[in-house]
Amino acid sequence: MRIGSRNFLKKDIQLIQEMTDIYQALSRKELAYTICENLNWKNDAGNLKVDSCLVLLKKLETTGKVNLSPLQKRIHIKKEYKEQFNFTNTININGTVDNFNPYIEIVKEKEENKKWNDFVQRYHYLGYKKNFGLHLKYYIRLEGIRDPIGCFSFVSTTTYHLKCRDLHIGWSKKQREKNLNWIINNNRFLIFPWIKIENLGSKIFSLAKKQVLIDWEQKFNYKPVLFETYVDPSQFYGSIYKSANWLHIGQTSGNYNTNRTDKTAQTRCPKEVYIYPVEKDYKNILRGKKGNALKTKSASGNLDQCIKELKLHKNELDLWEQIQLKIALVCKQVDEQSMQRSQKVNALTMLLALYRIVFAKNFESYSSLLCELLDAANAHGIRLAFRSPIAASTFSEARKRFSSSIFKQIAGAINELYEENIGDKEEYKWFGRRIFAVDGSKVNVPRDLMKKEKGGYKLPCSHAFYPQGLISCLYQLKSRIAYDFSFVNSMNEQDEALKHLQYLKPGDIVVYDRGYLSYALLFMHKKLGIDAIFRLKSASFKTINEFISSEDHDIIKSICPTKKTFSNIKKNYPFIDKLEPYQLRLMKYYINDKKYYIGSTIVDNKSKYKRFFSSLSWALGT
């Protein structure tokens, strides 16, 4: 049995029969997804051929080879397309194309896509119809004019059998079934009726023939070989295609089916068929006699192209696009330094895979992960270092060479962008000052990491089975952006907090949970000009124990260890050069009937700081 370009063997049919018996509770579409995944049935862009699979299931059901769950009866009411946007800027624009600077812009945002649909519905003689399969939509714009002046699209769902085209190419039925996807159709082209610019259409096609190829390859992982379009001679002469050097190769039959069930044929005016070859030797390529031109660029080449494009328009990038550029640059640097030995897995691929592991609800194996990652990447137009699933062992070896420092590099790059763009906004501050928090968490790690060469992680107590590590993070409270993080084999939260302080500026404030207060932290905060707010607990300093048991609610005390204690502190922290007392404001608060003990290096009694401490509930709850 053959569906599209694929022949199904007896063993394939048996597998499908087994799956239909096992997964009887699944809907037909879910069943089709499952079958496609098991048979690795995908198109050239790497997407599952679910619609083709549904056709196959219907044929198998008709011949009695499978039993499918009955279709639910649904009443389909055709809804009239409603205009959603009132495009009022219809001022006539006249002249020749030499007087303007036209350009094309791909449609990405959801709202822009709705506008595109609405424009086509109102101003194109065929109206808007939903595109099926792979497609790209574009706006036509003029430099210096805000609103678009037209739009067009290309789709992969071209006519399966077209006599004049098939004779022109000279391919067989088998060759057509295999290579039809390399032809894409310009199914809509529209210049708004109030735009009267001579030679605009041919100029747009000269721009499109280059840009569409780049965008199609970046999004769908392959490069088309031939453009085609159909022109209704009762409406148009096809002048823009002729002036753009498209080839006229014949006409359609003029017949079309209005009903797929009874195959009733009706006649329309035959349309003129135009083609534009992207490759010089397109006929041999489509006949399968020459395949070199179909090879896509390498993943590293794709990353280089991404960096080049982003740098070219650097001044026009929004914040998320700037983040993409930073991540691309970090990945390129890592590839050059440590991933060059892995041709199958580059830094970007590894980064995406690790994030997928972290956020996966049920991680099963590297093999299933890589298949899922490949499908997701193809669906979003991201080209990985591999185009078909690779061995789990290959990924595992590449992961061993992948340094975790890349996450810190990316975080640092993102923080730089944050500081440049929104770091000084008042809504991210508290009383004009940046406020941060430090938090730590102990996590179990595999016993294998107890080995010295693998990290030397230790058991938290003698009867514990798993060793533990400490995750520590410095983050801004208002924006929730992490400024620094670490994962270490010690349980000393204060030491990690000391390391975090290097990422802050004088005047910043850090909120600490119970257990963080130490003389070393007080020393470093004083030295760097950074204030601190500590949640207090007993059994720390004698002065604090006395305050907790007293009736006082707001007092200022000096914190100073004894000479003997200071001698021990200095052994661990030799950067503390002398013993001196540090003032700490001690306070008691009730927040939601819960009592809090707070110590702060902010000893100013000005009214704004009183208001500051009285509103600490949002910070203490973190």
C-alpha positions in Angstrom: 0.0 0.0 0.0 1.3 3.5 -0.9 0.4 6.8 0.7 2.1 9.9 -0.8 5.8 9.1 -1.2 5.9 6.1 1.2 5.3 2.4 0.5 4.0 0.4 3.5 5.3 -3.1 3.9 3.5 -6.0 5.5 5.4 -5.5 8.7 4.4 -1.8 8.8 0.7 -2.8 8.4 1.1 -5.4 11.2 2.6 -2.7 13.5 -0.3 -0.4 12.7 -2.8 -3.1 13.5 -1.2 -3.8 16.8 -1.2 -0.2 17.8 -4.9 0.3 16.8 -5.7 -2.7 19.0 -3.7 -1.5 22.0 -4.7 2.2 21.8 -8.4 1.9 21.2 -9.2 4.7 23.7 -7.2 7.3 21.7 -8.8 9.6 19.3 -7.9 9.1 15.6 -5.6 12.1 15.6 -3.8 11.0 18.7 -3.5 7.5 17.2 -2.1 9.0 14.0 0.6 10.9 16.0 1.6 7.6 17.8 1.8 5.7 14.5 3.9 8.5 12.9 6.3 8.5 15.8 6.8 4.7 15.8 7.2 4.6 12.0 9.4 7.8 11.9 7.0 9.1 9.2 8.0 12.7 8.6 8.1 15.2 5.9 11.3 16.9 4.7 11.0 19.6 7.4 11.0 16.9 10.0 7.4 17.2 11.0 5.1 14.2 11.6 2.8 13.4 8.6 -0.4 13.2 10.7 -2.8 14.1 7.9 -1.4 11.5 5.6 -1.6 8.9 8.4 -5.3 9.7 8.9 -5.8 8.9 5.2 -3.9 5.6 5.6 -6.1 4.7 8.6 -9.2 5.4 6.6 -8.1 3.2 3.8 -7.2 0.4 6.2 -10.6 0.7 7.9 -12.3 0.6 4.5 -10.5 -2.7 3.6 -11.3 -4.2 7.0 -7.7 -4.4 8.1 -8.1 -2.2 11.2 -11.0 -1.4 13.5 -11.2 2.3 14.5 -13.3 4.0 17.1 -16.4 5.5 15.4 -16.2 9.2 14.5 -18.2 11.5 16.6 -20.9 13.4 14.6 -20.3 17.1 14.6 -22.3 19.8 13.1 -20.1 22.2 11.2 -21.5 25.6 10.8 -19.6 27.8 8.4 -18.9 31.1 10.0 -18.6 34.2 7.9 -15.1 35.8 8.2 -15.4 39.0 10.3 -13.3 42.0 9.7 -11.2 42.6 12.7 -9.2 45.7 11.8 -10.2 49.0 10.4 -7.4 49.9 8.0 -8.2 53.6 7.5 -4.9 54.9 6.1 -5.9 54.5 2.4 -4.1 57.6 1.0 -3.1 57.1 -2.6 0.6 56.6 -3.2 1.7 57.2 -6.8 5.0 57.2 -8.6 7.7 54.8 -9.8 9.6 52.3 -7.8 12.8 54.3 -8.2 11.2 57.0 -6.0 10.7 54.7 -3.0 12.6 52.1 -1.0 10.4 49.0 -0.7 11.2 46.1 1.5 9.5 42.9 2.7 8.9 41.8 6.3 8.1 38.3 7.5 5.0 38.0 9.7 5.8 36.5 13.1 3.6 38.0 15.8 0.1 36.6 16.4 -1.6 40.0 16.1 0.3 40.8 12.9 -0.8 37.4 11.5 -4.5 38.3 12.2 -4.0 41.6 10.4 -2.5 39.9 7.4 -5.5 37.5 7.2 -7.9 40.4 7.4 -6.1 42.3 4.6 -6.2 39.3 2.3 -9.9 38.7 3.1 -10.9 42.2 2.2 -8.6 43.1 -0.7 -7.7 39.9 -2.5 -10.2 38.6 -5.1 -10.0 35.0 -3.7 -10.3 36.2 0.0 -8.5 34.5 2.9 -8.3 30.7 3.3 -6.3 29.0 6.0 -2.9 27.8 4.8 -2.2 24.1 5.3 1.2 22.7 5.5 4.4 24.7 5.6 4.0 28.4 4.8 5.4 31.9 5.2 3.6 35.2 5.2 5.1 38.6 4.4 4.2 42.3 4.4 5.2 44.6 1.7 6.4 48.0 3.2 7.9 51.3 2.1 10.7 52.9 4.1 9.3 55.9 6.1 5.7 54.7 5.9 4.2 53.0 9.0 1.5 50.9 7.4 2.1 48.0 5.0 1.2 48.5 1.3 0.6 44.9 0.4 1.2 41.3 1.4 2.0 37.9 0.0 2.6 34.3 1.0 4.3 31.0 -0.1 3.0 27.5 0.8 4.3 24.0 0.4 0.9 22.5 -0.5 1.2 22.8 -4.3 -0.9 20.9 -6.8 -0.2 17.2 -6.8 -0.7 16.6 -10.5 -0.3 19.5 -12.9 0.1 18.3 -16.5 2.0 21.3 -18.0 4.4 21.4 -15.0 5.0 17.7 -15.0 5.8 17.6 -18.7 8.1 20.6 -18.4 10.1 18.9 -15.6 9.9 15.5 -17.2 9.7 13.5 -14.0 8.0 10.2 -13.3 5.1 9.7 -10.9 7.6 8.2 -8.4 9.9 11.1 -8.7 7.1 13.6 -8.3 5.8 11.9 -5.1 9.3 12.0 -3.7 10.3 15.5 -4.6 7.1 17.6 -4.8 7.9 19.3 -1.5 10.9 21.1 -3.2 8.3 23.2 -5.1 6.6 26.0 -3.2 3.6 28.0 -4.4 3.1 31.8 -4.3 -0.6 31.4 -3.4 -1.3 35.0 -2.6 0.1 38.3 -3.8 -1.6 41.5 -3.1 -0.8 45.2 -3.5 -3.5 47.3 -1.9 -5.7 49.1 -4.5 -4.7 52.6 -3.4 -1.0 51.9 -4.2 -0.1 53.0 -7.7 3.7 52.5 -8.0 5.0 51.4 -11.3 7.2 48.2 -11.4 6.6 47.6 -7.6 5.6 44.0 -8.2 8.7 43.0 -10.0 10.8 44.8 -7.4 9.2 42.9 -4.6 9.8 39.5 -6.4 13.4 40.4 -6.8 13.6 40.9 -3.0 11.5 37.8 -2.3 13.4 35.3 -4.3 16.4 35.8 -2.0 14.7 36.4 1.3 12.1 33.6 1.1 14.8 31.0 0.4 16.7 32.2 3.6 13.6 32.3 5.8 12.3 28.9 4.5 15.6 27.2 5.1 16.0 28.7 8.6 12.4 27.7 9.6 11.8 24.4 7.8 15.4 23.0 7.4 15.4 22.7 3.7 15.8 25.0 0.6 13.2 24.9 -2.2 14.2 24.4 -5.8 11.3 25.9 -7.7 8.7 28.6 -7.2 5.3 28.4 -8.9 2.1 30.3 -9.1 -1.3 30.3 -10.9 -2.7 33.5 -12.5 -6.4 33.8 -13.4 -6.4 35.4 -16.9 -9.9 36.7 -16.3 -8.6 38.9 -13.6 -4.9 39.6 -14.4 -2.4 39.5 -17.2 0.5 38.2 -15.1 2.6 41.2 -15.9 4.5 41.3 -12.6 5.5 37.7 -13.0 6.6 38.2 -16.6 8.6 41.4 -15.7 10.3 39.4 -12.8 11.5 36.8 -15.3 9.1 34.0 -14.3 8.5 31.4 -17.0 5.1 30.7 -18.5 4.8 27.0 -19.0 1.1 26.4 -19.7 -2.4 26.3 -18.2 -4.2 24.3 -15.5 -7.1 22.1 -16.7 -9.8 24.4 -15.2 -11.4 21.4 -13.4 -11.7 21.2 -9.7 -13.6 19.0 -7.3 -16.2 20.5 -5.0 -16.9 17.3 -3.1 -14.3 14.8 -2.1 -16.9 12.1 -1.6 -18.7 12.0 -4.9 -15.8 13.6 -6.9 -18.2 15.9 -8.7 -16.1 18.0 -11.1 -17.0 21.6 -12.0 -15.2 23.8 -14.5 -13.5 27.1 -13.9 -11.4 29.3 -16.2 -8.0 27.6 -16.7 -5.2 29.5 -14.9 -1.9 30.4 -16.4 1.0 28.6 -14.7 4.3 30.4 -14.1 7.5 29.1 -12.5 10.7 30.6 -11.2 13.7 28.2 -11.0 15.8 28.8 -7.8 18.5 26.3 -9.0 19.8 26.3 -12.5 19.7 22.6 -12.9 16.3 22.3 -11.2 14.9 19.7 -13.6 17.6 17.1 -12.8 17.4 17.9 -9.1 13.6 17.3 -9.1 14.1 14.1 -11.1 16.5 13.0 -8.5 19.5 12.9 -10.8 21.4 15.6 -8.9 21.1 15.9 -5.2 24.0 18.1 -4.1 22.0 21.3 -4.3 19.5 19.9 -1.8 21.9 19.7 1.0 21.3 22.2 3.8 23.9 24.2 5.5 25.7 22.9 8.6 24.4 23.8 12.1 27.4 25.9 12.7 26.7 27.7 9.5 23.2 28.3 10.6 24.4 29.7 13.9 26.9 32.0 12.1 24.1 33.2 9.8 21.9 33.9 12.9 24.7 35.9 14.5 25.4 37.8 11.3 21.7 38.7 10.8 21.3 39.9 14.4 24.5 42.0 14.4 23.4 43.6 11.1 20.2 44.9 12.7 21.6 45.3 16.3 20.2 48.8 16.8 16.7 47.6 15.9 16.6 44.5 18.1 14.1 44.3 21.0 15.2 42.9 24.4 14.4 39.2 23.6 16.3 39.4 20.2 19.3 40.9 22.0 19.2 37.9 24.4 19.1 35.6 21.4 22.2 37.3 20.1 24.0 36.9 23.4 23.1 33.2 23.7 24.3 32.6 20.1 27.6 34.3 20.8 28.2 32.3 24.0 27.3 29.0 22.2 29.7 29.9 19.3 32.5 30.6 21.8 31.9 27.3 23.6 31.9 25.4 20.3 35.3 26.9 19.4 36.8 26.1 22.8 35.4 22.8 24.0 32.8 21.2 21.6 34.9 21.1 18.4 35.4 17.4 18.7 31.7 16.7 18.6 30.3 17.0 15.0 26.9 15.7 16.1 26.2 17.9 19.2 27.1 21.5 19.3 26.7 23.9 22.3 23.2 25.2 21.3 21.9 21.6 20.8 23.3 20.6 24.2 21.8 23.6 25.9 18.3 22.9 24.5 18.6 19.2 25.4 19.6 20.0 29.1 16.8 22.5 29.5 14.4 19.9 28.1 15.6 17.3 30.7 15.2 19.9 33.5 11.6 20.8 32.5 10.4 17.3 31.4 7.7 15.9 33.5 8.7 12.3 32.9 12.3 11.9 31.6 12.7 8.4 30.3 16.0 8.2 28.4 18.4 10.1 26.2 17.0 8.4 23.1 13.4 9.5 23.7 14.7 13.0 24.7 16.6 13.5 21.5 13.6 12.4 19.3 11.3 14.8 21.2 13.9 17.6 20.9 14.3 17.1 17.2 10.6 17.2 16.6 10.2 20.3 18.7 13.1 22.1 17.0 11.8 21.3 13.5 8.4 22.6 14.5 9.9 25.9 15.7 12.4 26.3 12.8 15.5 25.6 14.9 18.2 23.7 13.2 20.1 21.3 15.5 23.5 19.8 14.8 21.8 16.6 13.7 18.8 16.1 11.3 17.9 12.6 12.5 18.0 11.0 16.0 21.6 10.2 17.1 22.8 7.4 19.4 22.4 8.1 23.2 26.1 7.2 23.7 27.1 10.0 21.3 25.1 12.5 23.3 26.4 11.2 26.6 30.1 11.6 25.4 29.4 15.1 24.2 27.8 16.0 27.5 30.9 15.0 29.4 32.8 17.7 27.5 30.1 20.3 28.1 31.1 22.8 30.8 28.4 24.0 33.2 30.1 27.4 33.1 28.1 28.2 30.0 25.0 28.8 32.1 26.8 31.4 34.2 28.1 33.0 31.0 24.5 33.2 29.6 23.2 34.5 32.9 25.9 37.2 33.1 25.2 38.3 29.5 21.4 38.5 30.2 22.0 40.5 33.4 24.2 43.0 31.4 21.3 43.5 29.0 18.8 43.8 31.9 21.0 46.5 33.5 21.3 48.4 30.2 17.6 48.3 29.4 15.5 48.2 32.6 17.8 47.9 35.5 17.4 51.6 36.6 13.6 51.6 36.4 12.0 52.7 39.7 9.4 49.9 39.6 12.2 47.4 40.1 13.6 49.3 43.2 12.4 49.9 46.8 12.7 53.4 48.0 15.1 54.1 45.2 17.4 51.2 46.0 17.9 47.8 44.4 16.9 45.0 46.8 18.2 41.4 46.5 17.8 38.1 48.4 20.1 35.2 48.9 18.6 31.7 49.3 20.2 28.3 49.6 18.8 24.7 49.3 20.4 21.4 50.1 19.8 18.6 47.5 20.7 14.9 47.3 23.2 13.9 44.7 24.2 10.4 43.3 26.5 8.4 45.6 29.0 8.2 42.7 29.8 11.9 43.4 31.3 11.1 46.7 34.5 10.1 44.9 37.1 12.8 45.1 37.6 13.0 41.3 33.9 13.5 40.8 33.3 16.3 43.3 33.9 14.8 46.8 30.3 15.4 48.0 29.7 14.3 51.6 27.0 12.6 53.6 25.0 15.0 55.8 25.1 12.6 58.7 26.4 9.1 59.4 23.1 7.3 58.8 22.3 9.1 55.5 22.5 7.2 52.2 22.9 10.0 49.7 25.5 12.8 49.8 24.3 16.4 49.5 25.3 19.5 47.7 24.3 23.1 48.2 22.5 25.3 45.6 22.9 29.0 46.4 21.4 31.9 44.4 21.5 35.7 44.5 18.4 37.2 42.8 16.7 40.6 42.6 13.4 40.5 44.6 11.3 42.7 42.3 12.3 41.3 38.9 13.1 37.7 40.2 16.2 37.8 38.0 19.1 35.6 39.2 22.4 37.5 39.4 24.6 34.7 40.5 24.2 31.0 41.5 26.4 28.1 42.5 26.3 24.4 43.3 29.0 23.3 45.7 30.0 20.3 47.8 30.0 22.2 51.1 27.1 23.2 53.3 28.4 26.7 54.3 25.7 29.1 53.1 27.6 32.1 54.5 30.6 31.4 52.3 28.5 31.3 49.2 26.7 34.5 50.2 30.1 36.2 50.4 30.9 35.2 46.9 27.6 36.5 45.6 28.3 40.0 46.9 30.9 40.7 44.2 28.0 41.1 41.7 26.3 44.0 43.6 26.9 47.7 43.8 27.3 50.2 46.7 23.8 51.2 47.9 22.2 47.8 47.2 20.3 45.9 49.9 20.4 42.1 50.5 17.7 40.2 52.4 18.9 37.0 54.2 16.9 34.2 55.8 17.7 32.8 59.2 21.1 31.3 59.7 23.0 33.7 57.4 24.1 36.3 60.0 27.9 36.1 60.5 30.7 38.5 61.4 32.4 37.9 58.1 29.2 38.9 56.2 28.9 42.1 58.3 32.5 42.9 57.6 32.1 42.5 53.8 28.8 44.4 53.7 30.5 47.3 55.5 33.5 47.2 53.1 31.4 47.1 49.9 28.8 49.7 51.1 26.0 47.2 50.7 23.2 47.1 53.4 21.8 43.8 54.7 18.6 42.7 56.3 18.7 39.4 58.3 16.0 37.3 59.7 17.3 36.4 63.1 17.3 33.3 65.2 18.5 32.5 68.7 21.8 30.8 69.4 23.8 33.2 67.2 25.2 36.2 69.0 24.7 36.9 72.8 23.4 40.4 72.0 20.7 39.0 69.7 19.6 36.3 72.2 19.2 39.1 74.8 17.1 41.1 72.4 14.8 38.2 71.5 14.0 37.6 75.2 13.6 41.3 76.0 10.6 43.6 75.7 12.4 45.9 73.2 11.0 46.2 69.7 13.4 48.5 68.0 16.9 49.1 69.2 20.4 49.6 67.8 23.2 47.3 69.2 26.8 46.7 68.4 27.8 43.2 67.2 31.4 42.3 68.1 32.8 38.8 68.9 35.3 38.2 71.7 39.0 38.2 70.9 39.1 34.4 71.2 36.2 34.0 68.7 37.7 36.6 66.4 41.0 34.6 66.3 39.0 31.6 65.0 37.1 33.8 62.5 40.4 35.2 61.2 41.7 31.7 60.4 38.8 31.0 58.1 38.6 34.6 56.7 42.1 36.0 56.6 40.8 39.1 54.6 39.4 40.5 57.9 42.3 42.6 59.1 41.0 43.9 62.4 38.4 43.4 65.1 35.8 46.2 65.2 32.1 46.4 66.2 29.3 46.7 63.6 26.0 48.4 64.4 22.9 46.4 63.8 19.3 47.6 64.1 17.2 44.9 65.9 13.5 44.9 65.4 10.4 42.8 66.1 7.4 42.6 63.8 4.1 40.8 63.6 3.1 39.9 60.0 -0.1 37.9 59.6 0.1 37.0 63.3 3.6 35.6 62.9 6.5 37.1 64.9 9.6 38.1 63.0 13.0 39.1 64.4 15.0 41.3 62.1 18.5 42.7 62.1 19.6 45.3 59.6 22.7 47.4 58.9 20.3 50.3 58.0 20.4 52.2 61.3 19.0 55.4 59.9 15.9 56.6 61.8 14.5 58.6 59.0 10.8 58.2 58.3 11.3 56.6 55.0 13.3 53.7 56.5 10.6 53.2 59.2 8.1 52.8 56.4 10.6 50.6 54.6 10.8 48.1 57.5 7.1 48.2 58.2 6.4 46.9 54.7 8.9 44.0 54.8 6.3 41.3 54.5 6.7 41.0 50.8 10.5 40.4 51.2 10.3 38.2 54.3 8.0 35.8 52.6 10.6 34.9 50.0 
